[in-house]
């Protein structure tokens, strides 16, 4: 069976909606910036995923986009990008070194040339990624066109990415399937006598073998390291009775599913069981709030109510849910005061967390699609484990 993809038609629809927003805001063009750290918006408009280099998709108010990237990555960019016009500019080089690097086979364009084409004589440029773009690149962009006005246009893409299409949901579901394959192997190998690195490596390898495009991260902490919140796996040997705090974020076609299930290697104490059961209870209470029309803050308060009932509020460190998509964490990201309603087509991850408790620290992460009928699980292994509890 063919695996899900985002086809050219969907990218074309995205650009058409962006161009409509440019018309409404009287912007002449848009620059969507991305790099290896903040790749999601650039992938959304071009399918290009930077590895070492920076990149930018220049979208005119009318016409087709231009992708600019580094000389080293031009061939790779042409392979991935859905648009035909791919160019190299020196500002997006893969490395930053004091030496002047020679690229004898490269044919460079320039910011001035590309901006001149997409602005078509205009002076108002919407930019997505102002908080991520290095200051020298922003300065060179501003200086490339006389009297250029740069407008923060991040909200245009934030709004478009909030509700997922059927193809996006299919890609997230595949990412969730792969993540569950990897996590099952991680749990199998996370036994007393093995190291954190062995368990994490087994899980990552299984996910890659199952079709993962990337492992965005594996968070791991065993025993006294469980309270690191976002710690990385190390060569510590797992001991009997260790609390295991492990999360794996798996990327497929750009879309990221994160899974995490709190467990104990070996025999759990009564204290550990009470602690973990409180997490499971909170996660299962959250379920009834994950549907169309529910005020997001009510869901947050319901989860916090479970922790309060068990005297655990002081260990509650952040909101219990966030959106997922081309980023591991994106909107919606509600807190207890949020007044907006959840909407069908939103894709979210639970983030049920308690850290610093004497009997352990841990979190639950599982993916869902918001629907009118309730949550549709994207990570069925985790949902099954959480629903069973200890």
Secondary structure as UniProt FT lines:
FT   HELIX           8..25
FT   STRAND          29..34
FT   HELIX           40..46
FT   STRAND          55..60
FT   STRAND          66..69
FT   TURN            72..73
FT   HELIX           74..80
FT   STRAND          86..88
FT   HELIX           90..92
FT   TURN            104..105
FT   HELIX           111..119
FT   TURN            120..121
FT   STRAND          124..128
FT   TURN            130..132
FT   HELIX           135..144
FT   TURN            146..147
FT   STRAND          149..152
FT   HELIX           154..162
FT   HELIX           166..189
FT   TURN            192..193
FT   HELIX           196..209
FT   TURN            210..211
FT   STRAND          214..222
FT   HELIX           223..228
FT   TURN            240..241
FT   STRAND          242..252
FT   TURN            253..254
FT   STRAND          255..260
FT   STRAND          263..265
FT   HELIX           270..287
FT   TURN            288..289
FT   TURN            292..293
FT   HELIX           296..309
FT   TURN            310..311
FT   HELIX           313..315
FT   STRAND          321..323
FT   TURN            336..337
FT   TURN            344..345
FT   STRAND          347..350
FT   STRAND          352..357
FT   TURN            358..359
FT   STRAND          360..365
FT   STRAND          367..371
FT   STRAND          375..377
FT   HELIX           380..388
//
